[in-house]
């Protein structure tokens, strides 16, 4: 599965392009994306910030600020573990969006923060089940911030984190039920 890097060579961060490409290609195969799908990783190496998002589905373009891939303890160095977490989440989003049985989640700003957080929980849980190191407690905290610090939110988180073959309507329902428990 071809992974295109933009830029092809890094000059402001000390990322090894071949290593980053190998991480992305390996994850794409593990996630189950089609072997002929071209994935472009557009890395903005001019900022240490950590934004990462799926910018386009046709063609697949993932935009990342270099901080999303950096080692927090070694600035400007690639963190393979953190990169697997970030890229794995986004590649699962690609897989979900390409699967007609998944449903049609909103695009861009139409995707609310609670729904985005619920979907990210589902995606990162699957990355972890592939054997990659992920930060469950960090994701739980993010989920609680959007869905409430309640037993219902924790149960919803567990359903998403451990979920298998969930659809978009199921993810949305789990998220809505958790948020409703806050006001109940």
Backbone as CSV, one residue per row, in Angstrom:
resi,resn,N_x,N_y,N_z,CA_x,CA_y,CA_z,C_x,C_y,C_z
1,UNK,0.851,-1.155,0.000,0.000,0.000,0.000,0.900,1.222,0.000
2,UNK,0.784,2.003,-1.035,1.688,3.144,-1.169,1.364,4.272,-0.183
3,UNK,2.398,4.717,0.514,2.287,5.876,1.393,3.188,6.959,0.822
4,UNK,2.593,8.109,0.549,3.317,9.254,0.007,3.532,10.239,1.136
5,UNK,4.767,10.696,1.307,5.066,11.685,2.334,5.235,13.053,1.705
6,UNK,4.657,14.037,2.359,4.874,15.430,1.974,5.320,16.162,3.221
7,UNK,6.561,16.610,3.304,7.595,16.542,2.279,8.208,15.138,2.212
8,UNK,8.895,14.880,1.128,9.543,13.576,0.965,10.767,13.451,1.860
9,UNK,11.338,14.575,2.213,12.515,14.607,3.071,12.299,15.702,4.108
10,UNK,12.595,15.399,5.369,12.369,16.361,6.440,13.643,17.175,6.687
11,UNK,13.451,18.475,6.905,14.604,19.352,7.129,14.540,20.080,8.462
12,UNK,13.346,20.273,9.006,13.216,20.995,10.271,13.072,20.063,11.470
13,UNK,12.622,18.850,11.234,12.575,17.817,12.266,13.467,16.670,11.797
14,UNK,13.879,15.865,12.739,14.819,14.789,12.417,14.090,13.459,12.228
15,UNK,13.024,13.493,11.433,12.257,12.282,11.152,12.926,11.520,10.017
16,UNK,12.993,10.220,10.167,13.462,9.356,9.091,12.248,9.021,8.227
17,UNK,12.252,9.517,7.007,11.097,9.333,6.114,10.793,7.855,5.887
18,UNK,11.821,7.049,5.745,11.611,5.612,5.508,10.952,4.958,6.727
19,UNK,11.355,5.365,7.924,10.761,4.806,9.143,9.293,5.211,9.267
20,UNK,8.988,6.480,9.020,7.606,6.940,9.094,6.740,6.240,8.054
21,UNK,7.257,6.103,6.848,6.520,5.417,5.787,6.256,3.959,6.187
22,UNK,7.257,3.296,6.750,7.098,1.893,7.161,6.049,1.753,8.263
23,UNK,6.031,2.685,9.208,5.018,2.652,10.269,3.631,2.768,9.653
24,UNK,3.454,3.740,8.767,2.141,3.969,8.149,1.723,2.788,7.278
25,UNK,2.636,2.250,6.492,2.313,1.110,5.634,1.942,-0.120,6.458
26,UNK,2.709,-0.367,7.527,2.413,-1.505,8.384,1.050,-1.381,9.048
27,UNK,0.756,-0.189,9.555,-0.534,0.043,10.190,-1.679,-0.080,9.191
28,UNK,-1.507,0.470,8.004,-2.563,0.402,6.988,-2.909,-1.052,6.672
29,UNK,-1.886,-1.885,6.591,-2.125,-3.310,6.337,-2.824,-3.964,7.534
30,UNK,-2.367,-3.656,8.759,-2.979,-4.232,9.955,-4.435,-3.808,10.117
31,UNK,-4.716,-2.554,9.787,-6.065,-2.014,9.905,-6.994,-2.660,8.882
32,UNK,-6.427,-3.131,7.780,-7.231,-3.801,6.763,-7.643,-2.913,5.607
33,UNK,-6.841,-1.892,5.330,-7.136,-1.030,4.188,-6.737,-1.731,2.892
34,UNK,-7.400,-1.402,1.790,-7.064,-2.031,0.511,-5.589,-1.814,0.140
35,UNK,-4.962,-2.851,-0.382,-3.539,-2.797,-0.702,-3.211,-1.764,-1.772
36,UNK,-4.160,-1.423,-2.617,-3.892,-0.465,-3.692,-4.269,0.972,-3.322
37,UNK,-4.666,1.197,-2.078,-5.066,2.528,-1.628,-3.831,3.390,-1.362
38,UNK,-3.736,4.527,-2.032,-2.631,5.455,-1.796,-3.003,6.379,-0.648
39,UNK,-2.099,6.493,0.311,-2.307,7.329,1.487,-1.227,8.404,1.492
40,UNK,-1.640,9.656,1.549,-0.692,10.761,1.627,-0.656,11.280,3.050
41,UNK,0.550,11.361,3.606,0.753,11.968,4.914,1.387,13.328,4.675
42,UNK,0.637,14.389,4.899,1.128,15.750,4.714,1.531,16.280,6.089
43,UNK,2.839,16.352,6.323,3.373,16.732,7.631,3.851,18.176,7.585
44,UNK,3.293,18.999,8.466,3.755,20.380,8.613,4.851,20.376,9.666
45,UNK,6.081,20.401,9.201,7.202,20.315,10.129,7.594,21.676,10.703
46,UNK,6.844,22.724,10.371,7.175,24.063,10.853,6.591,24.362,12.223
47,UNK,5.790,23.449,12.769,5.156,23.697,14.065,5.288,22.480,14.976
48,UNK,5.551,22.716,16.253,5.616,21.595,17.192,4.248,21.209,17.747
49,UNK,3.190,21.803,17.223,1.846,21.473,17.702,1.446,20.078,17.230
50,UNK,0.322,19.577,17.723,0.008,18.172,17.494,-1.285,17.865,16.791
51,UNK,-1.782,18.763,15.969,-3.013,18.487,15.252,-2.803,17.357,14.240
52,UNK,-3.812,16.499,14.124,-3.768,15.398,13.154,-5.194,15.100,12.745
53,UNK,-5.445,15.069,11.434,-6.818,14.819,10.986,-6.834,14.234,9.584
54,UNK,-7.930,13.583,9.286,-8.186,13.096,7.938,-8.715,14.283,7.151
55,UNK,-7.932,14.769,6.192,-8.305,15.961,5.421,-9.134,15.611,4.198
56,UNK,-8.920,14.415,3.651,-9.625,14.019,2.434,-9.711,12.504,2.384
57,UNK,-10.812,12.015,1.832,-11.002,10.577,1.681,-10.741,10.122,0.257
58,UNK,-10.925,11.019,-0.699,-10.713,10.667,-2.105,-10.010,11.810,-2.810
59,UNK,-8.685,11.796,-2.818,-7.742,10.782,-2.330,-7.565,10.873,-0.808
60,UNK,-7.030,9.808,-0.216,-6.804,9.797,1.226,-5.613,10.698,1.549
61,UNK,-5.891,11.747,2.325,-4.852,12.677,2.763,-5.019,12.876,4.264
62,UNK,-3.958,12.593,4.989,-3.921,12.819,6.428,-2.955,13.965,6.671
63,UNK,-3.441,15.030,7.333,-2.577,16.163,7.644,-2.167,16.067,9.109
64,UNK,-0.884,16.336,9.331,-0.335,16.236,10.676,0.618,17.391,10.933
65,UNK,0.528,17.976,12.113,1.587,18.875,12.550,2.665,17.971,13.142
66,UNK,3.915,18.337,12.967,4.998,17.426,13.345,4.957,17.035,14.816
67,UNK,4.404,17.897,15.665,4.306,17.564,17.078,3.464,16.330,17.346
68,UNK,2.555,15.986,16.443,1.727,14.788,16.604,2.550,13.514,16.496
69,UNK,3.722,13.620,15.879,4.567,12.450,15.651,5.857,12.487,16.476
70,UNK,6.070,13.581,17.193,7.327,13.787,17.928,7.368,13.053,19.248
71,UNK,8.578,12.729,19.650,8.843,12.160,20.958,8.830,13.310,21.964
72,UNK,7.965,13.246,22.955,7.832,14.335,23.928,9.109,14.559,24.730
73,UNK,9.925,13.521,24.838,11.161,13.642,25.615,12.379,13.924,24.745
74,UNK,12.204,13.899,23.437,13.303,14.176,22.506,12.749,15.029,21.360
75,UNK,12.648,16.334,21.591,12.059,17.206,20.576,12.674,17.013,19.187
76,UNK,11.782,17.082,18.193,12.119,16.982,16.774,12.500,15.574,16.337
77,UNK,12.380,14.594,17.244,12.655,13.191,16.926,11.320,12.456,16.759
78,UNK,11.275,11.527,15.843,10.080,10.719,15.613,9.856,9.769,16.784
79,UNK,8.621,9.693,17.249,8.232,8.747,18.288,7.423,7.637,17.617
80,UNK,8.023,6.483,17.375,7.297,5.402,16.696,6.046,4.940,17.441
81,UNK,6.083,4.914,18.766,4.932,4.463,19.549,3.798,5.476,19.439
82,UNK,4.105,6.738,19.670,3.085,7.779,19.556,2.556,7.908,18.139
83,UNK,3.441,7.736,17.167,3.030,7.811,15.766,2.054,6.688,15.427
84,UNK,2.275,5.512,15.994,1.366,4.388,15.752,-0.012,4.673,16.334
85,UNK,-0.055,5.307,17.494,-1.320,5.672,18.125,-2.083,6.651,17.221
86,UNK,-1.412,7.726,16.815,-2.054,8.776,16.011,-2.449,8.251,14.631
87,UNK,-1.508,7.632,13.953,-1.793,7.143,12.597,-2.793,5.991,12.610
88,UNK,-2.685,5.111,13.595,-3.633,4.006,13.691,-5.057,4.502,13.848
89,UNK,-5.251,5.494,14.716,-6.586,6.083,14.902,-7.135,6.630,13.594
90,UNK,-6.303,7.372,12.866,-6.756,7.982,11.616,-6.975,6.945,10.516
91,UNK,-6.161,5.915,10.491,-6.340,4.873,9.477,-7.601,4.041,9.753
92,UNK,-7.939,3.847,11.031,-9.213,3.200,11.332,-10.376,4.095,10.906
93,UNK,-10.213,5.413,11.049,-11.257,6.319,10.567,-11.435,6.167,9.056
94,UNK,-10.319,6.066,8.334,-10.389,5.853,6.882,-11.140,4.557,6.593
95,UNK,-10.753,3.501,7.286,-11.405,2.198,7.055,-12.908,2.275,7.309
96,UNK,-13.271,2.916,8.429,-14.692,3.040,8.750,-15.432,3.818,7.668
97,UNK,-14.860,4.936,7.252,-15.526,5.779,6.250,-15.645,5.079,4.896
98,UNK,-14.713,4.185,4.580,-14.769,3.458,3.309,-15.733,2.269,3.349
99,UNK,-16.140,1.859,4.537,-17.015,0.701,4.710,-18.474,1.149,4.638
100,UNK,-19.203,0.755,3.582,-20.594,1.204,3.461,-21.499,0.695,4.585
101,UNK,-21.132,-0.400,5.241,-21.968,-0.907,6.332,-21.755,-0.129,7.630
102,UNK,-20.697,0.677,7.704,-20.414,1.453,8.912,-21.425,2.581,9.094
103,UNK,-21.838,3.196,8.011,-22.734,4.342,8.088,-22.016,5.581,7.590
104,UNK,-22.651,6.719,7.754,-22.089,7.964,7.229,-21.926,9.001,8.327
105,UNK,-20.767,8.986,8.985,-20.538,10.014,10.002,-20.374,11.389,9.350
106,UNK,-20.728,12.439,10.082,-20.562,13.788,9.535,-19.103,14.094,9.209
107,UNK,-18.911,15.054,8.345,-17.574,15.478,7.954,-17.199,16.769,8.671
108,UNK,-15.904,16.939,8.894,-15.366,18.198,9.390,-16.041,18.732,10.630
109,UNK,-16.430,20.015,10.565,-17.005,20.698,11.717,-18.394,20.184,12.078
110,UNK,-19.017,19.424,11.205,-20.333,18.862,11.513,-20.235,17.707,12.512
111,UNK,-19.029,17.213,12.736,-18.800,16.150,13.708,-18.548,16.814,15.068
112,UNK,-19.492,16.673,15.982,-19.378,17.327,17.285,-18.216,16.736,18.084
113,UNK,-17.731,17.481,19.071,-16.637,16.982,19.908,-16.996,15.701,20.659
114,UNK,-18.192,15.591,21.245,-18.518,14.319,21.905,-18.520,13.129,20.937
115,UNK,-19.088,13.330,19.747,-19.112,12.225,18.779,-17.710,11.906,18.267
116,UNK,-16.906,12.928,18.016,-15.529,12.698,17.572,-14.748,11.938,18.642
117,UNK,-14.939,12.321,19.895,-14.244,11.649,20.998,-14.689,10.200,21.132
118,UNK,-15.982,9.953,20.961,-16.487,8.575,21.031,-15.878,7.732,19.919
119,UNK,-15.841,8.267,18.705,-15.280,7.526,17.577,-13.783,7.295,17.771
120,UNK,-13.080,8.313,18.268,-11.651,8.148,18.519,-11.409,7.065,19.565
121,UNK,-12.268,6.997,20.561,-12.152,5.947,21.574,-12.261,4.576,20.917
122,UNK,-13.242,4.413,20.056,-13.432,3.149,19.340,-12.211,2.833,18.474
123,UNK,-11.700,3.821,17.774,-10.538,3.606,16.895,-9.290,3.238,17.685
124,UNK,-8.992,3.984,18.750,-7.763,3.723,19.512,-7.866,2.398,20.265
125,UNK,-9.052,2.033,20.707,-9.223,0.717,21.323,-8.825,-0.395,20.365
126,UNK,-9.191,-0.241,19.098,-8.826,-1.251,18.088,-7.325,-1.233,17.818
127,UNK,-6.710,-0.052,17.832,-5.248,0.029,17.655,-4.569,-0.760,18.771
128,UNK,-5.059,-0.590,19.984,-4.499,-1.324,21.118,-4.654,-2.824,20.961
129,UNK,-5.797,-3.258,20.446,-6.009,-4.702,20.255,-5.135,-5.279,19.152
130,UNK,-4.611,-4.412,18.284,-3.649,-4.880,17.279,-2.279,-5.138,17.903
131,UNK,-2.116,-4.746,19.162,-0.858,-4.978,19.863,0.009,-3.737,20.012
132,UNK,-0.518,-2.580,19.632,0.249,-1.342,19.756,-0.020,-0.706,21.117
133,UNK,0.994,-0.029,21.628,0.860,0.652,22.900,-0.001,1.903,22.698
134,UNK,-1.047,2.027,23.505,-1.947,3.179,23.447,-2.166,3.687,24.876
135,UNK,-2.695,4.882,24.982,-2.886,5.507,26.287,-4.362,5.464,26.685
136,UNK,-4.762,4.366,27.286,-6.165,4.180,27.659,-6.630,5.251,28.637
137,UNK,-5.840,5.536,29.669,-6.267,6.512,30.678,-6.429,7.908,30.087
138,UNK,-5.556,8.270,29.174,-5.674,9.566,28.500,-6.984,9.633,27.722
139,UNK,-7.291,8.567,27.005,-8.529,8.522,26.224,-9.758,8.524,27.130
140,UNK,-9.678,7.838,28.267,-10.790,7.832,29.207,-11.037,9.242,29.736
141,UNK,-9.981,9.958,30.065,-10.125,11.332,30.557,-10.774,12.225,29.503
142,UNK,-10.315,12.118,28.252,-10.931,12.894,27.168,-12.415,12.540,27.032
143,UNK,-12.708,11.263,27.104,-14.095,10.826,26.968,-14.944,11.399,28.096
144,UNK,-14.444,11.330,29.318,-15.188,11.862,30.463,-15.413,13.372,30.327
145,UNK,-14.429,14.076,29.804,-14.588,15.521,29.624,-15.739,15.847,28.679
146,UNK,-16.019,15.001,27.738,-17.086,15.248,26.757,-18.402,14.565,27.102
147,UNK,-18.346,13.559,27.993,-19.544,12.764,28.273,-19.913,12.735,29.750
148,UNK,-19.148,13.395,30.591,-19.438,13.443,32.012,-18.612,12.444,32.803
149,UNK,-18.392,12.794,34.051,-17.650,11.935,34.961,-18.668,11.102,35.740
150,UNK,-19.279,10.160,35.024,-20.335,9.334,35.610,-20.053,7.863,35.346
151,UNK,-20.749,7.017,36.084,-20.647,5.570,35.831,-21.135,5.242,34.425
152,UNK,-22.179,5.944,33.968,-22.707,5.700,32.623,-21.656,6.044,31.564
153,UNK,-20.916,7.124,31.776,-19.865,7.490,30.823,-18.764,6.430,30.809
154,UNK,-18.397,5.935,31.984,-17.353,4.908,32.048,-17.812,3.614,31.360
155,UNK,-19.071,3.261,31.525,-19.602,2.075,30.858,-19.639,2.278,29.342
156,UNK,-19.999,3.488,28.909,-20.018,3.793,27.482,-18.608,3.732,26.913
157,UNK,-17.653,4.282,27.653,-16.260,4.223,27.221,-15.833,2.769,27.017
158,UNK,-16.132,1.918,27.985,-15.742,0.505,27.881,-16.389,-0.169,26.677
159,UNK,-17.646,0.154,26.399,-18.323,-0.429,25.223,-17.611,-0.013,23.942
160,UNK,-17.200,1.249,23.861,-16.491,1.731,22.671,-15.083,1.161,22.608
161,UNK,-14.361,1.218,23.710,-12.967,0.773,23.759,-12.842,-0.701,23.371
162,UNK,-13.790,-1.504,23.813,-13.755,-2.939,23.548,-14.639,-3.342,22.371
163,UNK,-15.236,-2.359,21.710,-16.189,-2.623,20.639,-15.583,-3.323,19.437
164,UNK,-16.395,-4.166,18.824,-16.017,-4.893,17.611,-17.138,-4.690,16.595
165,UNK,-16.756,-4.279,15.409,-17.715,-4.105,14.309,-18.878,-3.175,14.656
166,UNK,-18.583,-2.113,15.398,-19.621,-1.125,15.676,-19.905,-0.320,14.414
167,UNK,-21.108,0.189,14.327,-21.490,1.056,13.217,-21.575,2.487,13.729
168,UNK,-21.644,3.433,12.785,-21.749,4.827,13.185,-23.009,5.069,14.035
169,UNK,-24.161,4.550,13.655,-25.343,4.769,14.511,-25.154,4.214,15.928
170,UNK,-24.460,3.085,16.058,-24.216,2.528,17.398,-23.287,3.427,18.209
171,UNK,-22.236,3.939,17.576,-21.310,4.843,18.267,-22.051,6.100,18.716
172,UNK,-22.865,6.647,17.823,-23.624,7.855,18.146,-24.591,7.594,19.304
173,UNK,-25.238,6.446,19.304,-26.177,6.111,20.376,-25.464,5.959,21.716
174,UNK,-24.320,5.296,21.715,-23.545,5.121,22.947,-23.150,6.491,23.492
175,UNK,-22.697,7.367,22.623,-22.298,8.709,23.025,-23.481,9.491,23.580
176,UNK,-24.591,9.462,22.874,-25.790,10.204,23.312,-26.321,9.691,24.650
177,UNK,-26.322,8.378,24.830,-26.795,7.804,26.093,-25.910,8.240,27.255
178,UNK,-24.605,8.281,27.038,-23.678,8.708,28.103,-23.910,10.175,28.456
179,UNK,-24.109,11.003,27.448,-24.345,12.437,27.694,-25.702,12.661,28.367
180,UNK,-26.682,11.864,28.028,-28.004,12.006,28.627,-27.976,11.685,30.118
181,UNK,-27.085,10.796,30.527,-26.983,10.418,31.937,-26.500,11.584,32.798
182,UNK,-25.802,12.524,32.190,-25.298,13.685,32.935,-26.460,14.576,33.378
183,UNK,-27.450,14.718,32.518,-28.582,15.604,32.803,-29.735,14.887,33.499
184,UNK,-29.632,13.566,33.602,-30.736,12.794,34.200,-30.768,12.923,35.704
